[in-house]
Amino acid sequence: MQDKHAVASLHASRSKKRLLWKAAIKWPLYSVAVMPVILAAGWTIGAGKLVRLDQLLGFLVASVLLLLWENLTNDLFDDETGIDEFAKPHSVVQLIGKRSLVSRYAYFALILGLIIIINLAWRSSFAVLGLVLASCSLGYLYQGPPFRLGYQGLGEPLCWLAFGPFATAAALLVLSPSVGNEFVIPWGLAFKLGSGPALATTLVLFCSHFHQVSEDAAHGKKSPLVLIGTARAASLIPWILSAIYLLELLPVFLGDWPITSLLAIVGLPSGIKLVRLLSHYHDQPDLIRDCKFIALRFQALNGLGLSIGLGLSSFFWVNSLNSF
C-alpha cells in the first residue's frame, strides 16, 4: 500500500531521486556506529594486546546493521506523526512509498545484527548481548511509540548513553583476549574512554535540529532547539566542544593516557567551522542545513585521532595502557 506522504518523493525526477537517495542513505552517519569499537581497538593495541580481527569486523558489521534498523524505524515513526511530510523528502518511507516494505528491511537488519552480536558474545562475554540490547532499547525509547522521548527533548542524553558507556563497554569485551563468558563489565574504562567521543556523537544529533525548528515545533517535537531557541543553542556549541576535549585530554595531562592521544585535536578545525557557521546563521535553515555533517566530520576525525593516538602508545610510550 502506498503511503500518503510518499507522493512527492516517489514521483520526483530521476536526478532528483538520486540526490534524495544519497541523502537518505547518509553513509557518513555510520561513523557514529563504528566509533566505539574503533576506540576499543585503539585501546587494546595501546595496551600491548592483539586485536581479534574476526571479532572487530563482526562488531563493525553488526553496528552498521543496528544503526540501519534505527534509522529506518525512525523514518517509520516520524512518518506516523507527519513530521517528515515536508521537512524530509529524503525519508526512505517517502522514497519507497510502502511502509510495510521499509519495516521489513528495518527488522531484517535488526535480526541479522543481533544474530552477529550473539555469535560475538558467545566467543567473548555474554554481557555483550545485554549491553547491545540496552543500546537498542535506548534507540527505541528515543523515537518509538508510545515513548517517543526524543519528542520530549531527551534524545541527546539517550544518544550519549547508547554510544558512550554501553557501546564502548560492549566493544571492549568483544575485543578482550580473554574468553570466559564473564559478566564483569568494565564500566570505569568504558566511561573514561567513551564519554568524550559519545558527546561528539551527541553533538551530531544536536546539530541535526537547527534547520527544522519550525517543523519540529509544529508537530509537537520538543527538541532542545525548540525549547531554548537557535541563538542559545548555537552559543552552547563552543562549550560542548570544550567539554569533549576536557574529557579526552584531561587523562593525557594526568598521565593516564599517552601524549599521542592529543591526536584527537585533528578534528578541531571542523569544530571551529561549525561554531562560526552557527554563530552567524543559526536562524537561517537554508544556510545551515548541512551543519550536522560538519559536526559529523568533527566526530569522525576526533574519534579516529584519539583511537590512533591510543594505539600508538604501544610503540612510543614505555608504560603501556593499563588493561581492564
C-alpha positions as CSV (number, residue, x, y, z in Angstrom):
1,M,0.0,0.0,0.0
2,Q,1.4,3.4,-1.0
3,D,1.9,5.8,1.8
4,K,0.0,9.1,1.5
5,H,3.1,11.2,2.4
6,A,5.3,9.5,-0.3
7,V,3.9,11.0,-3.4
8,A,6.3,14.0,-3.8
9,S,9.5,12.0,-3.4
10,L,8.1,8.9,-5.2
11,H,7.4,10.8,-8.4
12,A,10.4,13.0,-8.4
13,S,12.7,13.1,-11.5
14,R,15.5,10.6,-11.8
15,S,18.2,13.1,-11.0
16,K,16.2,14.4,-8.0
17,K,15.6,10.9,-6.8
18,R,19.4,10.2,-7.0
19,L,20.1,13.1,-4.7
20,L,17.3,12.2,-2.4
21,W,18.6,8.6,-2.1
22,K,22.1,9.9,-1.4
23,A,20.7,12.0,1.4
24,A,18.5,9.1,2.7
25,I,21.4,6.6,2.9
26,K,23.5,9.0,4.9
27,W,26.6,6.8,4.7
28,P,28.8,9.2,6.6
29,L,26.5,8.9,9.6
30,Y,27.6,5.3,10.2
31,S,30.9,6.6,11.6
32,V,28.9,7.1,14.9
33,A,28.1,3.4,14.9
34,V,31.6,2.1,14.4
35,M,33.4,4.5,16.6
36,P,33.0,2.6,19.9
37,V,34.8,-0.5,18.5
38,I,37.4,1.6,16.8
39,L,38.2,3.3,20.1
40,A,38.2,-0.1,21.8
41,A,40.7,-1.4,19.2
42,G,43.0,1.6,19.7
43,W,42.9,1.0,23.5
44,T,43.6,-2.7,23.1
45,I,46.6,-2.1,20.8
46,G,47.9,0.5,23.1
47,A,47.7,-1.9,26.0
48,G,50.0,-4.2,24.1
49,K,47.4,-6.8,23.2
50,L,46.4,-8.3,19.9
51,V,43.1,-7.3,18.4
52,R,40.9,-10.2,17.5
53,L,40.2,-9.2,13.9
54,D,37.2,-11.5,13.4
55,Q,35.6,-10.0,16.5
56,L,36.4,-6.5,15.3
57,L,35.0,-7.0,11.8
58,G,31.9,-8.7,13.2
59,F,31.2,-5.9,15.6
60,L,31.7,-3.3,12.8
61,V,29.1,-5.1,10.6
62,A,26.7,-5.6,13.5
63,S,26.9,-1.9,14.5
64,V,26.1,-0.8,11.0
65,L,23.1,-3.1,10.7
66,L,21.7,-2.0,14.1
67,L,22.1,1.7,13.2
68,L,20.4,0.9,9.8
69,W,17.5,-0.6,11.8
70,E,17.3,2.5,14.0
71,N,17.4,4.9,11.0
72,L,14.7,3.1,9.1
73,T,12.4,2.7,12.1
74,N,12.9,6.4,12.9
75,D,11.7,7.2,9.4
76,L,8.7,5.0,10.0
77,F,7.9,6.5,13.4
78,D,8.3,10.1,12.1
79,D,6.1,9.3,9.2
80,E,3.3,8.3,11.6
81,T,3.5,11.8,13.2
82,G,3.6,13.5,9.8
83,I,6.8,15.5,10.7
84,D,8.6,14.3,7.6
85,E,5.9,15.2,5.1
86,F,7.5,18.5,4.1
87,A,10.7,18.7,6.1
88,K,12.3,15.4,5.0
89,P,11.6,14.5,1.3
90,H,14.6,12.0,1.6
91,S,12.8,9.9,4.1
92,V,13.1,6.3,3.0
93,V,9.3,5.8,3.6
94,Q,8.6,8.7,1.2
95,L,11.1,7.4,-1.4
96,I,9.9,3.8,-1.4
97,G,6.2,4.6,-0.8
98,K,5.5,1.4,1.1
99,R,5.7,1.4,4.9
100,S,5.5,-2.4,5.1
101,L,8.5,-2.8,2.9
102,V,10.6,-0.4,4.9
103,S,9.5,-2.1,8.1
104,R,10.7,-5.5,6.7
105,Y,14.0,-4.1,5.7
106,A,14.4,-2.5,9.2
107,Y,13.7,-5.6,11.2
108,F,15.7,-7.8,8.9
109,A,18.7,-5.6,9.7
110,L,17.9,-5.8,13.4
111,I,17.6,-9.6,13.4
112,L,20.8,-10.1,11.4
113,G,22.7,-7.6,13.6
114,L,21.6,-9.4,16.8
115,I,22.5,-12.8,15.4
116,I,26.0,-11.5,14.8
117,I,26.1,-10.0,18.3
118,I,25.0,-13.3,19.8
119,N,27.9,-15.1,18.0
120,L,30.3,-12.4,19.2
121,A,29.0,-12.7,22.7
122,W,29.4,-16.5,22.7
123,R,33.1,-16.0,21.8
124,S,33.8,-13.3,24.4
125,S,31.3,-12.5,27.1
126,F,27.5,-12.9,27.3
127,A,27.4,-9.4,28.9
128,V,28.0,-8.1,25.3
129,L,24.5,-9.1,24.3
130,G,22.9,-7.4,27.3
131,L,24.9,-4.2,26.6
132,V,23.9,-4.1,23.0
133,L,20.3,-4.8,23.8
134,A,20.4,-1.9,26.2
135,S,21.7,0.3,23.5
136,C,19.0,-0.8,21.1
137,S,16.4,-0.2,23.8
138,L,17.6,3.4,24.2
139,G,17.4,3.8,20.5
140,Y,13.8,2.7,20.6
141,L,12.9,4.9,23.5
142,Y,14.2,7.8,21.5
143,Q,11.7,7.6,18.7
144,G,9.4,4.6,19.2
145,P,5.8,4.7,20.4
146,P,4.5,5.1,23.0
147,F,7.6,6.6,24.5
148,R,9.0,9.0,21.8
149,L,11.4,10.5,24.3
150,G,13.1,12.4,21.5
151,Y,9.9,14.4,21.3
152,Q,10.4,15.4,24.9
153,G,13.9,16.8,24.4
154,L,15.6,13.6,25.8
155,G,17.2,12.4,22.6
156,E,20.6,13.7,23.4
157,P,21.2,12.0,26.8
158,L,19.8,8.8,25.4
159,C,22.3,9.1,22.5
160,W,25.2,9.7,24.8
161,L,24.3,6.6,26.9
162,A,23.9,4.3,23.9
163,F,27.0,5.3,22.1
164,G,29.1,6.0,25.2
165,P,29.3,3.6,28.2
166,F,27.1,0.9,26.8
167,A,28.5,0.5,23.3
168,T,32.1,1.1,24.5
169,A,31.8,-1.5,27.2
170,A,30.4,-4.0,24.7
171,A,33.2,-3.3,22.3
172,L,35.9,-3.6,25.0
173,L,34.5,-7.0,26.0
174,V,34.2,-8.2,22.4
175,L,37.9,-7.5,21.7
176,S,39.2,-8.8,25.0
177,P,41.7,-11.6,24.5
178,S,40.2,-13.5,27.5
179,V,37.2,-15.7,26.7
180,G,35.4,-16.8,29.8
181,N,31.9,-15.5,29.3
182,E,32.2,-13.5,32.5
183,F,29.6,-10.8,33.2
184,V,32.2,-8.3,34.6
185,I,31.6,-5.1,32.7
186,P,34.5,-2.6,32.5
187,W,32.3,0.4,33.4
188,G,35.1,2.6,34.6
189,L,37.2,2.2,31.5
190,A,34.1,2.5,29.3
191,F,33.1,5.8,30.8
192,K,36.6,7.2,30.6
193,L,37.2,6.1,27.0
194,G,33.7,6.6,25.6
195,S,32.5,9.8,27.3
196,G,34.2,12.4,25.0
197,P,33.6,10.6,21.7
198,A,30.0,9.9,22.7
199,L,29.5,13.6,23.4
200,A,30.8,14.3,19.9
201,T,28.2,11.9,18.6
202,T,25.5,13.6,20.6
203,L,26.7,16.9,19.1
204,V,25.8,15.5,15.6
205,L,22.2,14.8,16.8
206,F,22.0,18.2,18.5
207,C,23.1,20.0,15.2
208,S,20.5,18.0,13.2
209,H,17.7,20.1,14.7
210,F,18.9,23.5,13.6
211,H,17.3,23.5,10.1
212,Q,13.9,22.1,11.2
213,V,12.9,24.0,14.3
214,S,9.6,25.3,12.9
215,E,8.6,21.8,11.7
216,D,9.5,20.2,15.0
217,A,7.5,22.7,16.9
218,A,4.5,22.4,14.7
219,H,4.4,18.6,15.2
220,G,5.0,18.7,19.0
221,K,8.6,17.6,18.9
222,K,10.3,19.5,21.8
223,S,13.8,19.2,20.6
224,P,16.5,21.2,22.6
225,L,16.4,23.8,19.8
226,V,12.6,24.2,20.2
227,L,13.0,24.5,23.9
228,I,15.8,27.0,24.1
229,G,15.9,28.6,20.6
230,T,18.6,28.6,17.9
231,A,20.6,31.5,19.3
232,R,21.1,30.0,22.7
233,A,21.7,26.5,21.2
234,A,24.4,28.0,18.9
235,S,26.1,29.6,21.9
236,L,26.3,26.2,23.5
237,I,28.4,24.7,20.7
238,P,31.8,26.0,22.0
239,W,31.0,24.7,25.4
240,I,30.1,21.3,24.1
241,L,33.4,21.2,22.1
242,S,35.3,22.3,25.2
243,A,33.7,19.5,27.3
244,I,34.6,16.9,24.7
245,Y,38.2,17.9,24.7
246,L,38.3,18.2,28.5
247,L,37.1,14.6,28.8
248,E,39.6,13.4,26.2
249,L,42.7,15.4,27.0
250,L,42.5,15.5,30.8
251,P,43.6,11.9,31.1
252,V,46.7,12.8,29.0
253,F,47.7,15.7,31.3
254,L,47.1,13.4,34.4
255,G,49.4,10.8,32.9
256,D,46.8,8.1,32.4
257,W,46.9,8.3,28.6
258,P,49.9,8.8,26.3
259,I,50.8,12.1,24.8
260,T,49.9,10.7,21.3
261,S,46.3,10.8,22.4
262,L,46.5,14.5,21.6
263,L,45.9,13.5,18.0
264,A,42.2,13.9,19.0
265,I,42.6,17.6,18.2
266,V,42.7,16.8,14.5
267,G,39.0,17.4,14.5
268,L,39.3,20.9,15.9
269,P,39.2,22.8,12.5
270,S,35.8,21.2,11.8
271,G,34.7,22.2,15.2
272,I,35.7,25.8,14.7
273,K,34.0,25.8,11.3
274,L,30.8,24.6,13.0
275,V,31.0,27.3,15.7
276,R,31.5,30.1,13.1
277,L,28.7,28.9,10.8
278,L,26.1,28.6,13.6
279,S,27.1,31.8,15.4
280,H,26.3,33.7,12.2
281,Y,23.4,31.8,10.6
282,H,21.7,29.8,13.3
283,D,18.3,31.1,12.4
284,Q,18.6,30.6,8.6
285,P,17.7,27.0,7.8
286,D,18.8,27.0,4.2
287,L,22.3,28.1,5.1
288,I,22.8,25.6,7.9
289,R,21.1,22.6,6.5
290,D,24.4,20.7,6.4
291,C,25.7,21.7,9.8
292,K,25.2,18.2,11.1
293,F,27.6,16.9,8.5
294,I,30.2,19.4,9.7
295,A,29.6,18.1,13.2
296,L,29.9,14.6,11.8
297,R,33.2,15.4,10.3
298,F,34.4,16.6,13.7
299,Q,33.1,13.5,15.4
300,A,34.8,11.2,12.9
301,L,38.2,12.9,12.9
302,N,38.1,13.4,16.7
303,G,37.4,9.8,17.4
304,L,39.9,8.4,14.8
305,G,42.6,10.8,16.1
306,L,42.0,9.6,19.7
307,S,41.9,5.9,18.6
308,I,45.2,6.2,16.6
309,G,46.8,8.1,19.4
310,L,45.9,5.4,22.0
311,G,47.1,2.7,19.6
312,L,50.5,4.4,19.0
313,S,51.2,4.3,22.8
314,S,52.4,0.7,22.5
315,F,55.1,1.9,20.1
316,F,56.1,5.2,21.7
317,W,55.1,5.0,25.4
318,V,57.1,2.9,27.7
319,N,54.3,2.4,30.3
320,S,51.6,0.9,28.1
321,L,47.9,1.5,28.9
322,N,46.5,-0.4,31.9
323,S,44.2,-3.2,30.9
324,F,40.7,-3.5,32.5
